[in-house]
Amino acid sequence: MKQKLRSEEELLKVISRELPSPGLEVLAGIGDDCAVISPSHPRGHLELLKTDALVEGVHFVKGTPLDKVGWKALCRPISDIAAMGGSPHHALITVAAPPDWGSKEWRSLYRGIGKAAREFGVSVVGGETASSPGPLFLSVTLTGNVPKQNLKLRSGARPSDLICVTGKLGGSFKSGRHLNFQPRVAEGRWLGGEKGVTAMMDLSDGLGSDLSKLANSSRCSFRIAADGLPLNRGCSFHEGVSDGEDYELLLTVTAKSWPSIQQRWTAASSGVLLTPIGVVLPPDEKSSLLPTGFDHMNPITC
């Protein structure tokens, strides 16, 4: 028999048991009107802010284990923080859930959120819960920080830079990897410290869409070597470019610095691939024609 929750206070107790203890800088967290954080970033660091949404039927199918939904909900914005060369810190999580949810469903969802929070050093300090007559919906706001000199934007690529990706691409929904991916936090921090890395972003919408965004921000064009794309087993070039939800890092590296970065990456990355897949071109040259991936204004549901 489903255990009903009698009040929001009871729900907060259920949620809190699944989350790691907040850091010492958290003066007030879950249960107060606002979270209160004592500023703790070292001098010379920049604040990073990110918000992200997860919708049933778009980012996961109905019936997906809720712990996997929770993991994905927090790891998506963590991946964005990683792509800036930064470290994640504090999260606010809003959940609009079916009105018949009991403690079992809430515990399962927050078990996944708590697992991600523990693994990547995030304190969940508040948010909101509500009943929804529609699909399950989650919104996560995440803070982070990055040393000013390590900040990587999409706009730094220059002609003759090499285009690289971490890991392998394609087949995220087909394989279920979109529910258990590992954000490249350590790799992003390492790459952020490399002066030869000129631009970076995470691959969430597919290489075909995200590379165009990076090129547009940098006012450049690009050429991709189709036979050099690192693909997951059983994936075609089209799937590797357009499937999306890979949560790998897309970056550009100066040609001069590439040999050194490539050599030192092997020791720094714990076996994660770093593969050159193309080159940045001047803006007046024509870019490689690639199939597009996910478009937030015209979503393709899972």
Buried (B, 14 or more C-beta within 10 A) or exposed (E): EEEEBEEEEEBBBBBBEBBBEBBEBBEBBBEEEEBEBEEEBEEEBBEBEBEBBBBBEBBBEEEBBBBBBBBBBBBBBBBBBBBBBBBBBBBBBBBBBEEEBBBEBBBBBBBBBBBBBEBBEBBBBBBEBEEBEEBBBBBBBBBBBBBEEBBBBBEBBBBBBBBBBBBBBBBBBEBEBBBEBBBBBBBBBBBBBBEBBBBBBBBBBBBBBBBBEBBBBBEBBBBBEEEEBBBBEEBEBEBBBBBBBBBBBBBBBBEEBBEEBBEEBEEBBEEBBBBBBBBBBEEEEEBBEBBBBBEEEEEEEB
